Amino acid sequence: MSQTILNEKQKKYERNTFIFLTVFLAPILSIFIVAGFGFAIWISQMFLFGPPGS
């Protein structure tokens, strides 16, 4: 009986972790990665390479 309760708790924990990762963490990380890459390009164009030319 105690084994089934532990299995149910583990399944609930895994489901909650999956929902957190897919709904919250992945979108937030993707936004930060894209924003960080854009910021790095913007800074490099300001100080190192200049504006893009034709």
C-alpha positions as CSV (number, residue, x, y, z in Angstrom):
1,M,0.0,0.0,0.0
2,S,2.7,2.5,0.8
3,Q,4.4,1.7,-2.5
4,T,1.4,2.8,-4.4
5,I,1.2,6.1,-2.5
6,L,4.9,6.7,-3.3
7,N,4.3,5.9,-6.9
8,E,1.4,8.4,-7.0
9,K,3.4,11.1,-5.3
10,Q,6.3,10.5,-7.7
11,K,4.0,10.7,-10.8
12,K,2.5,13.9,-9.5
13,Y,5.9,15.4,-8.9
14,E,7.1,14.4,-12.4
15,R,3.9,15.8,-14.0
16,N,4.4,19.1,-12.1
17,T,8.0,19.3,-13.0
18,F,7.2,18.6,-16.7
19,I,4.6,21.3,-16.7
20,F,6.9,23.8,-15.1
21,L,9.7,23.1,-17.6
22,T,7.5,23.2,-20.7
23,V,5.2,26.1,-19.7
24,F,7.5,28.4,-17.8
25,L,11.2,27.6,-18.0
26,A,11.6,26.8,-21.7
27,P,9.9,30.0,-23.0
28,I,11.7,32.2,-20.5
29,L,15.1,30.7,-21.4
30,S,14.4,31.1,-25.1
31,I,13.5,34.8,-24.6
32,F,16.7,35.4,-22.6
33,I,18.8,33.6,-25.1
34,V,17.4,35.5,-28.1
35,A,17.6,38.8,-26.2
36,G,21.1,38.2,-25.1
37,F,22.2,37.3,-28.6
38,G,20.6,40.5,-30.0
39,F,22.2,42.6,-27.3
40,A,25.6,41.1,-28.1
41,I,25.2,41.9,-31.7
42,W,24.0,45.5,-30.9
43,I,27.0,46.1,-28.6
44,S,29.5,44.7,-31.1
45,Q,28.1,46.9,-33.9
46,M,28.3,50.0,-31.6
47,F,31.9,49.5,-30.5
48,L,33.7,47.0,-32.8
49,F,32.3,46.6,-36.3
50,G,30.1,49.7,-36.9
51,P,26.7,49.7,-38.5
52,P,25.9,47.2,-41.3
53,G,26.7,48.4,-44.7
54,S,25.3,47.7,-48.1
